[in-house]
Amino acid sequence: MSDLSLDTSAKVSAYDLEDLVEWDRRIREKVDEFGLDCFPQEFEICDHSQMLGYMAYAGMPSHYPHWSYGKSYEKLKTLYDHGVTGIPYEMVINSSPAIAYLMRDNTLLLQILTIAHVYGHNDFNKNNFTFKSTRAELTVETFKAHALRVRRYVEDPSIGLEKVERVLDAARSLEFQCRRNLAIRKLSREEQIDRAVENAQPRNDPFQKIHARPERVEPDLRRVPTEPDEDVLLFIRDHNPYLADWEKDLLTIVDEEAKFFIAMIETKIMNEGWATYWHKKILESLNLQQGLHLEFLVRHNQVARPIPGQLNPYYLGLRIWEDIYRRWTEPTAEEIKRDGAPTKPAREKLFEVREVERDVSFLRRYLTEDLLRDMDIFQYEARGENYVVSKVADDDGWRDVKETLIKNVGTNSIPVIKVEDADFGQNRTLYLKHYHDGRDLHLEYAEKTIAYLQRLWAREVVIETTLEGKKSLLCCNDRGFSVRALK
């Protein structure tokens, strides 16, 4: 066991596996003391080449084969070899037991900091509502099963690699065109029909004698889907009768894995801020000797600092969590007047927020005007070849800055497109609608994506959208891609 009281830089950096085991034990004691609730935790130590592989595979120890992972690995390795980008200190898998990878080349302090950071992620993943549908206890086995099934299709002489990749390419381009909030149960077709019938009934009107009789619109119960469906891949799987079973299985695999990652996408700011908040609390309570403490201050500030022109989720999340704790511990007179006095302990409030929010609601509820201004968050936009500041967090602009930020976090940056009709024009044309939020679709990407849709549906596909303020139809069929403005 190393003598952790030594403070020379060379000796501080020297450590062995027993040191990490001992520090893990001490950190777990603090985790229990602070009341964090974690899955069992496992650590693996890897070198930079292994870490690059895990990064290419999104942290998974096993993944189905696809050319994009090799491309990702080569890109990451090239950037790393040329010093353009670095490698993360750690990676954490949302599983039970939780798995985290530590870089072998990290200093002792970096290992201590990242172990504490990992337990913050572990607690968040176990308790936040968006992760409840990910079935953490089955994560690793599910990804292994997916990989095995895809490899079997590749090795099947009647299918082969080319056909498998043709389906996977199309499916992966559409993987996040799915439900964003998995905590809301999706209604069955029968339940949707019942709701359509109920909504068509005239409402009770105590003054109906003096009101004109409302026009009754009969619901179209033969239409598929009964209600707009945002699970695009699953809809194609269930309603294209010409797909083979292995093709349907590939769509299922891609959809399941996308929904596993949805929780991470939807809570990036909260999750990174939470892990940073607790690694800071834990290391401050460990009474680190001077050499380790000084390195901790440097490393922590490198992680949790504002980055000019970028949004650092570690920094933003940490500042909001710290502000919540302050407001529930020492609120100002103005905050008490506006929000009322806190009714629960600050730590209890932190755990409550950690459980019931995701980034959009987290920012909407807890990113205050004062915090926005203190962090000097602003909005910028392109004008010609330059970027200019268009909004700042002053009395007039802070709400606009906040709304722009919210509009670009989580899955809000992904267009919402839903299936409206699987038999448009009575010729099996698939009709979808883009729920426009003020941002037009990028036509180059839209053309490629609708071509993948048409590949999976095997008939004409139409997307209703708005381009430059005009309602338009994007069409893709055997004759190619076209755009038509609607009157």
C-alpha positions as MATLAB code, in Angstrom:
seq = 'MSDLSLDTSAKVSAYDLEDLVEWDRRIREKVDEFGLDCFPQEFEICDHSQMLGYMAYAGMPSHYPHWSYGKSYEKLKTLYDHGVTGIPYEMVINSSPAIAYLMRDNTLLLQILTIAHVYGHNDFNKNNFTFKSTRAELTVETFKAHALRVRRYVEDPSIGLEKVERVLDAARSLEFQCRRNLAIRKLSREEQIDRAVENAQPRNDPFQKIHARPERVEPDLRRVPTEPDEDVLLFIRDHNPYLADWEKDLLTIVDEEAKFFIAMIETKIMNEGWATYWHKKILESLNLQQGLHLEFLVRHNQVARPIPGQLNPYYLGLRIWEDIYRRWTEPTAEEIKRDGAPTKPAREKLFEVREVERDVSFLRRYLTEDLLRDMDIFQYEARGENYVVSKVADDDGWRDVKETLIKNVGTNSIPVIKVEDADFGQNRTLYLKHYHDGRDLHLEYAEKTIAYLQRLWAREVVIETTLEGKKSLLCCNDRGFSVRALK';
ca = [
       0.000    0.000    0.000;
       1.384    3.405   -0.947;
       1.893    5.981    1.736;
      -0.798    8.525    0.826;
       0.667   11.082    3.197;
       3.640   11.701    0.871;
       3.354   14.986   -0.990;
       6.047   14.964   -3.669;
       4.572   15.029   -7.163;
       6.409   11.870   -8.274;
       5.214    9.859   -5.288;
       1.722   11.273   -5.448;
       1.403   10.023   -9.018;
       2.763    6.557   -8.208;
       0.075    4.032   -7.273;
      -0.958    0.434   -7.757;
      -4.212   -1.518   -7.871;
      -4.365   -1.831   -4.082;
      -4.296    1.956   -3.792;
      -7.308    2.241   -6.114;
      -9.174   -0.408   -4.123;
      -8.500    1.497   -0.912;
      -9.576    4.834   -2.395;
     -12.706    3.217   -3.806;
     -13.525    1.960   -0.299;
     -13.061    5.437    1.194;
     -15.165    7.043   -1.545;
     -17.954    4.494   -1.084;
     -18.053    5.387    2.595;
     -18.623    9.015    1.607;
     -21.226    7.971   -0.957;
     -23.174    6.230    1.821;
     -22.633    9.149    4.194;
     -24.073   11.643    1.685;
     -27.067    9.380    1.023;
     -26.388    8.513   -2.613;
     -28.183    5.376   -3.803;
     -26.107    3.437   -6.331;
     -26.075    0.181   -8.255;
     -23.178   -2.168   -7.446;
     -20.138   -0.652   -9.158;
     -17.420   -2.349  -11.223;
     -14.302   -0.677  -12.627;
     -12.117   -1.727  -15.541;
      -8.715   -0.198  -16.242;
      -7.877    0.234  -19.927;
      -5.274    1.870  -22.134;
      -5.918    4.627  -24.668;
      -6.511    2.197  -27.558;
      -9.157    0.290  -25.592;
     -10.792    3.548  -24.478;
     -11.026    4.687  -28.098;
     -12.756    1.402  -28.907;
     -15.244    1.860  -26.081;
     -15.892    5.428  -27.261;
     -16.610    4.186  -30.797;
     -19.030    1.625  -29.352;
     -20.745    4.256  -27.141;
     -19.218    2.646  -24.050;
     -20.648   -0.812  -24.628;
     -18.403   -3.866  -24.183;
     -20.345   -5.522  -27.026;
     -22.205   -4.095  -29.998;
     -23.613   -5.368  -33.267;
     -21.219   -4.991  -36.221;
     -21.648   -1.974  -38.482;
     -19.180   -0.047  -40.616;
     -19.954    3.219  -38.799;
     -18.249    1.996  -35.620;
     -15.019    1.335  -37.482;
     -15.273    4.754  -39.099;
     -15.828    6.343  -35.690;
     -12.831    4.525  -34.221;
     -10.508    5.593  -37.042;
     -11.681    9.204  -36.761;
     -11.177    9.266  -32.980;
      -7.772    7.597  -33.244;
      -6.579    9.991  -35.950;
      -7.661   13.032  -33.952;
      -6.033   11.621  -30.822;
      -2.766   10.699  -32.573;
      -2.468   14.223  -33.972;
      -3.248   15.858  -30.645;
      -6.465   17.462  -31.880;
      -8.592   15.869  -29.179;
      -8.060   14.011  -25.931;
      -9.625   10.990  -24.280;
     -12.168   11.143  -21.444;
     -10.957   10.319  -17.965;
     -13.685    7.696  -17.662;
     -16.802    6.218  -19.248;
     -19.818    4.892  -17.370;
     -22.418    2.394  -18.587;
     -25.984    2.612  -17.328;
     -26.221   -0.992  -16.156;
     -26.575   -3.034  -12.978;
     -23.901   -3.625  -11.883;
     -22.671   -0.323  -13.293;
     -19.488   -0.580  -15.374;
     -16.932    2.215  -15.623;
     -13.644    2.361  -17.511;
     -10.628    4.139  -16.018;
      -7.634    5.224  -18.091;
      -4.455    3.442  -17.026;
      -2.367    6.577  -17.661;
      -4.372    8.731  -15.236;
      -2.561   10.106  -12.193;
      -3.674    8.901   -8.775;
      -5.689   12.070   -8.179;
      -7.423   11.705  -11.534;
      -8.387    8.140  -10.615;
      -9.749    9.316   -7.261;
     -11.694   12.158   -8.887;
     -13.129    9.975  -11.643;
     -14.122    7.202   -9.226;
     -16.094    9.778   -7.218;
     -17.523   11.201  -10.468;
     -18.622    7.704  -11.523;
     -20.609    7.204   -8.318;
     -22.450   10.463   -9.061;
     -23.457    9.111  -12.479;
     -24.342    5.760  -10.926;
     -26.725    7.369   -8.428;
     -28.309    9.530  -11.124;
     -28.790    6.636  -13.548;
     -30.418    4.496  -10.874;
     -32.847    7.121   -9.630;
     -33.782    9.519  -12.455;
     -37.192    8.719  -13.960;
     -35.997    8.810  -17.579;
     -33.770    5.766  -16.932;
     -36.544    3.600  -15.490;
     -37.386    2.115  -18.891;
     -33.777    1.131  -19.723;
     -33.791   -2.095  -17.644;
     -30.300   -1.568  -16.248;
     -29.999   -5.136  -14.975;
     -30.342   -6.400  -18.577;
     -28.257   -3.769  -20.382;
     -25.083   -5.730  -21.099;
     -26.885   -8.959  -21.922;
     -29.328   -7.138  -24.211;
     -26.518   -5.547  -26.240;
     -24.720   -8.896  -26.441;
     -27.910  -10.597  -27.652;
     -28.394   -7.886  -30.297;
     -24.818   -8.363  -31.497;
     -25.268  -12.136  -31.710;
     -28.488  -11.863  -33.729;
     -27.005   -9.393  -36.216;
     -23.894  -11.556  -36.706;
     -26.103  -14.558  -37.409;
     -27.916  -12.634  -40.132;
     -24.586  -11.536  -41.605;
     -23.331  -15.142  -41.630;
     -26.567  -16.502  -43.104;
     -25.860  -17.282  -46.799;
     -29.408  -16.281  -47.738;
     -28.991  -12.809  -46.195;
     -25.381  -11.709  -45.873;
     -23.533   -8.528  -44.921;
     -24.716   -6.344  -47.801;
     -28.429   -6.843  -47.121;
     -27.976   -6.435  -43.353;
     -26.043   -3.182  -43.728;
     -28.585   -1.876  -46.240;
     -31.322   -2.192  -43.598;
     -29.122   -0.986  -40.743;
     -28.025    2.106  -42.698;
     -31.658    3.086  -43.226;
     -32.759    2.233  -39.680;
     -29.887    4.081  -37.990;
     -30.683    7.261  -39.921;
     -34.164    7.186  -38.347;
     -33.355    5.732  -34.920;
     -34.200    8.860  -32.919;
     -37.520    9.420  -34.698;
     -39.205    7.808  -31.730;
     -40.984    8.700  -28.515;
     -38.921   11.112  -26.435;
     -40.591   10.651  -23.042;
     -40.762    6.916  -22.394;
     -42.317    7.487  -18.971;
     -45.614    8.187  -20.777;
     -47.265    4.927  -21.741;
     -48.164    4.554  -25.390;
     -51.831    3.737  -25.924;
     -52.845    0.630  -27.833;
     -54.858    1.018  -31.050;
     -58.024   -0.011  -29.194;
     -57.417    2.663  -26.550;
     -56.755    5.265  -29.237;
     -60.038    4.366  -30.957;
     -61.915    4.679  -27.651;
     -60.350    8.097  -27.097;
     -61.222    9.238  -30.637;
     -64.852    8.193  -30.134;
     -64.990    9.925  -26.756;
     -63.495   13.147  -28.133;
     -66.084   13.146  -30.941;
     -68.971   13.204  -28.463;
     -70.594   16.620  -27.889;
     -69.620   18.214  -24.591;
     -72.221   18.868  -21.920;
     -73.474   22.412  -22.446;
     -75.876   23.825  -19.811;
     -76.848   26.576  -22.295;
     -77.385   24.347  -25.319;
     -80.878   25.743  -25.886;
     -79.468   29.143  -26.831;
     -76.299   27.901  -28.561;
     -76.045   26.680  -32.108;
     -75.684   22.925  -32.280;
     -71.973   22.123  -32.754;
     -71.093   20.371  -35.955;
     -70.242   16.731  -35.238;
     -67.208   15.314  -36.996;
     -67.115   11.552  -37.131;
     -63.664   10.130  -36.392;
     -62.050    8.066  -39.139;
     -61.584    4.788  -37.246;
     -60.231    2.975  -40.293;
     -57.243    5.301  -40.598;
     -53.862    3.840  -39.655;
     -52.508    5.133  -37.359;
     -55.528    6.317  -35.392;
     -53.330    9.003  -33.789;
     -50.045   10.390  -35.174;
     -47.274    7.933  -34.353;
     -43.730    9.134  -33.612;
     -42.255    5.603  -33.346;
     -41.381    5.597  -37.050;
     -39.242    2.455  -37.144;
     -41.726    0.415  -35.130;
     -44.595    1.645  -37.287;
     -42.798    0.523  -40.455;
     -41.959   -2.795  -38.808;
     -45.592   -3.417  -37.896;
     -47.279   -2.112  -41.059;
     -45.034   -3.016  -43.984;
     -46.204   -6.552  -44.845;
     -43.316   -7.113  -47.246;
     -40.532   -6.978  -44.663;
     -38.893  -10.293  -43.830;
     -38.696  -11.400  -40.206;
     -34.960  -10.665  -40.027;
     -35.571   -7.151  -41.357;
     -38.236   -6.554  -38.706;
     -35.813   -7.842  -36.074;
     -33.136   -5.381  -37.209;
     -35.611   -2.497  -36.904;
     -36.490   -3.706  -33.402;
     -32.815   -3.858  -32.395;
     -32.049   -0.345  -33.644;
     -35.170    1.069  -31.956;
     -34.415   -0.605  -28.612;
     -30.840    0.645  -28.562;
     -31.883    4.189  -29.550;
     -34.370    4.299  -26.684;
     -31.641    3.136  -24.313;
     -29.583    6.212  -25.248;
     -32.567    8.602  -25.196;
     -32.334    8.855  -21.394;
     -28.694    9.952  -21.613;
     -29.432   12.489  -24.345;
     -32.352   13.932  -22.379;
     -30.353   14.396  -19.139;
     -26.825   15.321  -20.295;
     -26.663   18.627  -18.391;
     -28.313   17.272  -15.244;
     -26.262   14.071  -15.211;
     -22.844   15.643  -15.788;
     -23.626   18.458  -13.365;
     -24.784   15.974  -10.722;
     -21.648   13.827  -11.044;
     -19.454   16.955  -10.912;
     -21.316   18.292   -7.872;
     -20.774   15.065   -5.942;
     -17.172   14.451   -6.956;
     -16.467   17.957   -5.645;
     -18.317   17.284   -2.375;
     -16.687   13.876   -1.898;
     -13.120   15.000   -2.580;
     -13.510   18.069   -0.376;
     -14.564   15.743    2.468;
     -11.658   13.273    2.030;
      -9.028   15.594    3.559;
      -6.628   15.038    0.686;
      -2.985   15.721    1.419;
      -1.565   18.855   -0.147;
      -0.168   17.434   -3.387;
      -3.414   15.644   -4.228;
      -5.551   18.608   -3.178;
      -3.710   21.051   -5.419;
      -4.063   18.732   -8.400;
      -7.750   18.284   -7.556;
      -8.299   22.059   -7.748;
      -6.617   22.182  -11.155;
      -8.427   19.138  -12.591;
     -11.833   20.146  -11.269;
     -11.520   23.629  -12.729;
     -10.466   22.155  -16.064;
     -13.693   20.128  -16.146;
     -16.139   22.631  -14.650;
     -15.291   25.880  -16.407;
     -17.045   27.973  -19.029;
     -15.826   27.372  -22.586;
     -16.017   30.426  -24.883;
     -18.504   29.872  -27.682;
     -19.642   26.491  -26.348;
     -22.035   25.073  -23.776;
     -20.150   23.053  -21.153;
     -22.723   20.697  -19.543;
     -20.415   20.069  -16.558;
     -20.225   23.781  -15.807;
     -23.863   24.633  -16.467;
     -25.190   21.620  -14.573;
     -22.893   22.180  -11.594;
     -23.848   25.852  -11.289;
     -27.563   25.029  -11.290;
     -27.207   22.234   -8.686;
     -25.149   24.527   -6.458;
     -27.718   27.294   -6.870;
     -30.568   24.939   -5.910;
     -28.674   23.956   -2.756;
     -28.045   27.642   -1.916;
     -31.663   28.654   -2.527;
     -32.910   25.893   -0.213;
     -30.264   26.685    2.412;
     -29.760   30.461    2.398;
     -32.377   32.072    0.124;
     -32.295   35.818   -0.309;
     -35.123   37.995    0.949;
     -36.194   38.595   -2.651;
     -36.293   34.842   -3.363;
     -38.363   34.197   -0.226;
     -40.778   36.942   -1.270;
     -41.035   35.536   -4.792;
     -40.966   31.771   -4.154;
     -41.770   31.425   -0.469;
     -39.543   29.975    2.216;
     -38.071   26.491    1.571;
     -40.238   23.732    3.025;
     -37.693   20.903    2.981;
     -33.961   20.388    3.609;
     -31.672   21.328    0.727;
     -30.274   17.827    0.229;
     -33.763   16.362    0.125;
     -34.638   18.928   -2.542;
     -31.563   17.952   -4.572;
     -32.567   14.284   -4.503;
     -36.138   15.173   -5.485;
     -35.004   17.230   -8.499;
     -32.543   14.501   -9.503;
     -35.415   12.017   -9.604;
     -38.209   13.870  -11.384;
     -36.630   16.246  -13.924;
     -34.868   16.045  -17.276;
     -32.808   18.765  -18.953;
     -35.712   20.690  -20.473;
     -37.722   20.901  -17.247;
     -34.544   21.273  -15.167;
     -33.491   24.390  -17.088;
     -37.019   25.773  -17.246;
     -37.559   25.479  -13.496;
     -34.129   26.143  -12.026;
     -32.077   28.236  -14.465;
     -32.917   31.632  -13.008;
     -32.482   35.102  -14.461;
     -29.724   35.877  -11.936;
     -27.879   32.648  -12.763;
     -28.122   33.273  -16.506;
     -26.704   36.744  -16.047;
     -23.996   35.619  -13.638;
     -22.792   32.965  -16.119;
     -22.962   35.538  -18.924;
     -24.891   33.241  -21.244;
     -25.785   34.864  -24.542;
     -27.311   33.965  -27.903;
     -25.449   34.331  -31.182;
     -26.294   33.780  -34.828;
     -24.609   33.704  -38.209;
     -24.664   36.840  -40.336;
     -22.866   36.294  -43.570;
     -19.467   34.797  -42.828;
     -19.420   36.052  -39.244;
     -21.166   35.245  -35.973;
     -22.635   38.067  -33.911;
     -24.232   38.270  -30.470;
     -27.991   38.641  -30.988;
     -29.338   38.373  -27.420;
     -27.831   38.872  -23.970;
     -29.226   38.055  -20.531;
     -30.440   41.571  -19.738;
     -33.878   42.552  -18.488;
     -35.353   42.311  -21.980;
     -33.451   39.393  -23.487;
     -32.866   36.807  -20.767;
     -36.106   34.935  -21.443;
     -35.270   34.651  -25.149;
     -31.773   33.403  -24.322;
     -33.207   30.814  -21.958;
     -35.816   29.606  -24.466;
     -33.187   29.285  -27.186;
     -31.030   27.234  -24.830;
     -33.958   24.965  -23.918;
     -34.841   24.525  -27.587;
     -31.380   23.115  -28.267;
     -30.851   20.658  -25.393;
     -31.627   16.955  -25.306;
     -33.750   15.657  -28.156;
     -35.116   19.151  -28.816;
     -32.435   19.502  -31.479;
     -33.971   16.528  -33.361;
     -36.994   17.337  -35.571;
     -40.296   15.836  -34.428;
     -41.760   13.837  -37.323;
     -44.813   11.592  -36.928;
     -46.601    9.134  -39.166;
     -50.025   10.547  -40.074;
     -51.358    8.067  -42.647;
     -50.070    4.712  -43.914;
     -52.420    4.658  -46.907;
     -52.501    8.246  -48.132;
     -54.385    8.477  -51.418;
     -55.396    4.816  -51.022;
     -52.138    3.678  -52.656;
     -50.006    2.853  -49.571;
     -48.186    6.179  -49.667;
     -46.665    6.839  -46.237;
     -47.615   10.361  -45.137;
     -45.651   11.965  -42.308;
     -45.766   15.408  -40.770;
     -42.913   17.531  -39.452;
     -44.090   19.399  -36.342;
     -42.428   22.688  -37.186;
     -41.012   24.692  -34.252;
     -39.623   27.649  -36.166;
     -36.634   25.716  -37.506;
     -36.776   24.455  -41.093;
     -35.495   21.020  -42.000;
     -32.029   20.974  -43.553;
     -32.934   19.926  -47.100;
     -29.716   18.003  -47.743;
     -30.279   15.821  -44.674;
     -34.023   15.617  -45.314;
     -33.430   14.270  -48.818;
     -31.141   11.511  -47.558;
     -33.417   10.626  -44.656;
     -36.612   10.406  -46.706;
     -34.742    8.165  -49.168;
     -33.965    5.800  -46.285;
     -37.631    5.952  -45.254;
     -38.672    5.031  -48.781;
     -36.183    2.160  -48.768;
     -37.796    0.652  -45.665;
     -41.402    1.357  -46.690;
     -40.838    0.267  -50.313;
     -43.520    2.684  -51.551;
     -43.820    6.457  -51.925;
     -43.090    8.544  -48.811;
     -44.307   12.130  -48.264;
     -43.350   14.519  -45.443;
     -45.394   17.658  -44.800;
     -43.253   20.509  -43.493;
     -42.739   24.271  -43.670;
     -39.891   25.765  -45.684;
     -39.211   29.504  -45.533;
     -42.696   30.100  -44.183;
     -44.495   28.082  -46.877;
     -46.181   24.731  -46.342;
     -44.405   22.171  -48.505;
     -44.333   18.475  -49.301;
     -41.115   16.480  -49.541;
     -41.702   13.456  -51.723;
     -39.597   10.386  -52.443;
     -40.585    7.569  -54.784;
     -39.066    5.464  -57.548;
     -38.584    8.636  -59.617;
     -36.453   10.262  -56.909;
     -36.775   13.216  -54.525;
     -38.885   16.325  -55.084;
     -40.176   19.349  -53.175;
     -43.619   20.802  -53.832;
     -45.036   23.961  -52.288;
     -48.674   23.796  -51.139;
     -51.147   26.603  -51.600;
];
